[in-house]
Each structure stands twice: as C-alpha cells, then as structure tokens.
Amino acid sequence: MKFGMTGSQANAQTNAGVKPDYGTFWVGPWTLKSGWGGPNSQMDDLRSKGITPAIHHYYWGDDISKSCLENGCWSSLHGTHKNKADWQKLTQQLVDNLNRKMGGKPVVIFLETEFNKADVQYYDPLDGYLKAKADFIKKNYPAAQIVLALGNWNPGGWHTWDRAASASDYVGLQGMRGSTRDSLSSYLYLYEDTLQGTKKVKSLFGKPVFLHDIVLSSYPDSTYKKHQADELRQFFTKLPDLKAAGVRAFIYRSWVDADMDTKNYYGEAERHWGLTYSWGSWKPAAKVWVDGVKAERSGSTTSSTSTSSGSFSASFTPSGSVNEWWVDVAVKSSHSIAKVEVKVNSGSWTSLQKNSWGTWSKSMHVPKGSSVVFKATDTSWQTATSQTYSWLGGTSSTSSGTSSTSSGYSATFSPSNSVNEWWVDVAVKATSTPSKVEVQVNGGSWTALQKNSWGTWSKSMHVPKGSSVVFKATDGSGNTATSQTYSWLGGTSSTSSGTSSTSSGYSATFSPSKNVNEWWVDVAVKATSTPSKVEVQVNGGSWTALQKNSWGTWSKSLHVPKGASVVFKATDGSGNTATSQTFSWLGSTSSSSSFSASFTAKTTNEWWAETKVTASESVSRVQVCVDGKGCTDLSKTSWGSWAKSTYIAKGSKVTFKATGSSGGTATSSVYTWG
C-alpha cells in the first residue's frame, strides 16, 4: 500500500517518520488566470524529494451540470466563465508543464475529483468527455497514471462511467465526514462505506482502487478529535480487507489544519481536516496515521483492542503487584496467546514470560509515570495492542491528549505560541492543581518545568524542530496526567520576525539597550520615517505601548522574565508598521539584526499568493501567513518574485515574511486579501 497527503506538507510528514509516496496539489480554473508558477514549484520540490506528484485536475468542481458542460456558465466560486474550451486548455497546459518539469517521471492525475454529482450522475456524454481527457493525457504524457476520481455516493449510477474507467489506470473513491453535515453514526461509518464502495467499483470495472481523498474533521475538538482518531484507525486495523478489495493507495487530505473558506460545503469543519493543529501540535489521529503507515511499511499488523467479530482482540489488566522493577499483566482473549510484549516510553518491544498462574511478567525498570503499552500475539500471528498506561499512575490512554489515574485526575496541555527550539512553555488545566509539570523530549528523561507568575510552565532548553514532545502533570497526591505526543514546531511557522516594511518601503531596526532587565524594557529604533509609536509584545501577548525618552530610546517598566520571547513594533505617522525580529530576553540569542525588506504583493486572487521582495541582503525564504493561523512557504519564480498556488479567502488578513541569508527576518504590513 502506498500513502500520500498534501505535497506542501511533505517535510512535516517526513519529520514524523512517514515520508509520503504521493504529494497532492490542485490545478483548476484559477491556474489559467494565475499561471503555472505554483504548480511547477510543487513539481520541482516533490521530484527533488523523490515523491510522486498526485495532481487533482479540478476544473468544473461544484459548478458541474449538464447546462454548464454544454453551454458554459459563470462560476461565482472561481470568478470566471467556465466552458469546455477552457477545460481543454487546462488539460493542454497541464501536459505541457508535465513534459517541461517531470521529464518522463511518473505522476498521478485525479481526473475531475468528485465529478459525479448534481444532474450529471447518469449523464453518458460526460463519460465520453472524461474518456477523451484520459486518452489525451496518456498520449501527451505517457508516464501519467490516470485516476477516475469518483465521489463515494449514488453507487447505482457508477455504471455510467464505464468508458472513462476503461481509459483510466485506477478508479478513485473520495470519502469525507464532518459534524456540520453528517450525523455521528454516518461519521463513524466512513470506513464501512469506503469498503463497500471499493468492492462495488472493483466489481464494475475490474480496476485497482485509489482512495484519493479521505478526510475526517475533528470539529468540534472537544469530542470529535477522538472520533477522528477512532475512525481513521479502522482504515489501518482493517487495511487487509481494503487491500483484498483492490485498494492500492491511500491519500489523506491534509497533515495540518488549513484556513479554509467556511462558505465551503462543510463550513467550519473544513478548517479541522488536518491530523495536526495549525500550530504544530498533534491530534490523536496523527499518531494513528504515523503508526499505521509505519506498520504497513514494516510488514506488521496494526491492531486495536476493539476489533470486529471474527478478528483477534484482547483485554489487558496490569496486576496489583507491579512496581518500578516488576511488570505483570493478565491477558484475556478468545484466541490462544503465543506471545505478550511490553513497550516503555516508545522504546522497543520486550517479551514477557508466561507464568504458571496465568499472567505474563518480567523484572525490568519502568519508572513511575512512564508510558506503557502491551501487545499480544496469537498463534496465527495476529496482534492486539492495549491502551497506553501511565505506569503506577492509572490506566488511562494518552492518545486523547489527557491521562488520568483511577482517582479521575486529568489535564489538558496547551503549548504557547511563543515556543521555539530553545524555549518550552505550556499552559496546563487540571482537575486538581499541579504541583509539578515535566517535559520529555524524544523518549528521554523527564525534565521539570518552572511555574510562571502568569500561570504557564516553562524552561529554556534545546528542543529541535520535529522532536517528539510529551508533557506530564503531577498533583499534590502524586496522581499524574500525560499529554498526547507533540511534533515540536511541526507545520508551524517560526515566531521569529525581523524588521518589517510596507509596500512603500518603511523599515526599522531595533536595538535593545544594555541596561534592560526583567523589569525594564528599553529599545532604540532607527526607521526610514520617524516613529510616532513603538510597542512591545511579550510571549505572544497583547501589544504594550512604550514611552519616548528625551535621549531618543523608547522604554517602559514592565515584567519580562529572562528567556521570554520579545517583539517590538514601530508605527509612523502614516500608519506604516515595522516589526522586529524575536529577541530571547536577556538570553544569548538576542540580536539586533539589521536585515530589512520591502514587499510588493499581488492580493486579488483567492488561489494565488505572490510578492516581490527587495531586501538588504539575499533572501533564502519567503512565507505567506494568513489570519495569524500559520505560514506557508512560497517558491522563487523564474521572473524573480515568490509565489504559490494556495487558497486565501477574500477578506483574510495576510502578511508576508522574508528570511535573509544571515537568518534575520522581516515581515510585511498586513494586507486585506481581495
């Protein structure tokens, strides 16, 4: 089985240990207006990483109808007139750019994703049009693998697409669920619907099946992040059934939550498709995906303790005699157990010995609070895995992000926006006040964090981007609660920023004075026009105005703990703003970098981000940041600007951020998109 996800998020997936086989992106009517800079950059990037591009050829979208196909129509969704001539134009440009960029390397084309809707569900002429499209692409780029991309509804109409299926290499199925449109029972039936759909298309067309767009929303997170993980887990625990039915590839929509337009079909749920949050923290479903992909690639089986009738399941009960040097567990199953193993803090599996009284045990060191998982293997080599136990602290699973003892102690953990590779900061809400909060990095030892006067727990320590991070809270009675595993800074943009300029070229340099301390902020500002206001932001909080001194600096008496993340902002009389880099207060990483840049952005296209950058030194990276919910890397174009095909809803608040060769950064003024 091969796996894939959004191509622009390939690095985050690779850092999590599951490099995708396929990287997806979309081309459509917006591409005809904006050009191929973004898609071509995606192809270059994926090819360089050894990842096969999987491209959604998505022209008609929700506008598809008999009338629109035959007579053309105006699309309010995409702001353009749609017709068959431009449909072919998109296809022609696609194969031209494939030949230019891919050089005969394999690509996957999802032909008109979820086309079988509205009044065309039985429209035979469309079957002919799609066949012609598949034939044209194969003729002009023979290395393309065509997927006829069905939506998984109205299976009674699928026989309509026999000619298009015959011309394709795969038949694809899409499956989407969100609480804003689907009942909980429907949501939790996605796997069963997918399996039934797979068997149906296999019987109709005899083609291998490509799950080209599986997606589950975690909205609202209070309940649905668990449902998202549980339903996704079924795709892995029952993967053999999907493979037997003909599935050869599995694409999940997105690794990271994206700032989708809530006018889309699923509304707010569309902003919660990802397996991780926009700030990088993993949802429980992320671990399900990572573990499932790794298990499939290693040839092992991913099982759960809740399996369907006829498959192997087991229950696990640690005995009351366990301690930090003794592991003992009772295992009950309808199958004969051949082997029981234990894994401590995500380490390797260790075999336990069968005792004459029926339990399985071993003398080994398991410190209190460790994360412990058991695995049973039956005589047919099927496996079942226990929940995660907080050792000597209860039996609650850490998969939901909280852990509780038998006394009911639980906690939620929220890493702050100010974290970086040298600063750990987390807010903890618990059923009883924590007396201690600790962090564990990459399965290492637990490190105590310090309680701050403003309520969070923090420490200056090195946590490289992509590290696996777990938090643990302990209350006064010794009860513990353990967080989910976070991929540190995964999928998030850096909090560092430097000087910032408007399109008119306003920029400033900021130099904190040498006499600053934890209760005194003082900064010198040099700008291209005299600042009328200078403000400071501490640890991602609100902006606080500084006072202008007669000797030229700007200052204020306020509490800024050592190691805090500090940003300054200057505003001139015309309202232009410039923002400093992020300073680690009173730390060795403080810098007065003079890197500056000006930005000239194109802000009218909802499917295209582009800016020209003029900077004080060479630019190594440019990002676009939307509504403060994460940043996306842009690619350098052949014409000198930085651009990417990405969706930005009209009215969004957008900034661009450039990084210089010295590591300094500069951020643009805020643009209102559209």
Secondary structure, DSSP 8 states (H G I E B T S, - for coil): -EEEEEGGGHHHHHHTT---SEEEEEESHHHHHH-SHHHHHHHHHHHHTT-EEEEEE-SSGGG--HHHHHH-EEETTTTEEE-HHHHHHHHHHHHHHHHHHTTT--EEEEETTT-S-GGGTT-HHHHHHHHHHHHHHHHH-TTEEEEEEEESS-GGGGGGGHHHHHHSSEEEEEEEE-TTTS-HHHHTTHHHHHHHHHHHHHHHH---EEEEEEEE---SHHHHHHHHHHHHHHHHHTHHHHHHTTEEEEEES-SB-----TTSTTGGGGGG-SSB-TTS-B-HHHHHHHHHHHHHHHT-----SS--TTS---EEEE-TT-BTTBEEEEEE-SS-EEEEEEEETT--EEE-EE-TTS-EEE-----TT-EEEEEEEETT--EEE---EETTS----STTS----TT---EEEEE-TT-BTTBEEEEEEESS-EEEEEEEETT--EEE-EE-TTS-EEE-----TT-EEEEEEEETTS-EEE---EETTTT---S-------TT---EEEEE-TT-BTTBEEEEEEESS-EEEEEEEETT--EEE-EE-TTS-EEE-----TT-EEEEEEEETTS-EEE---EETTSTT-------EEEEEE-S-TT-EEEEEEESS-EEEEEEEETTS-EEE-EE-TTS-EEE-----TT-EEEEEEEETTS-EEE---EE--
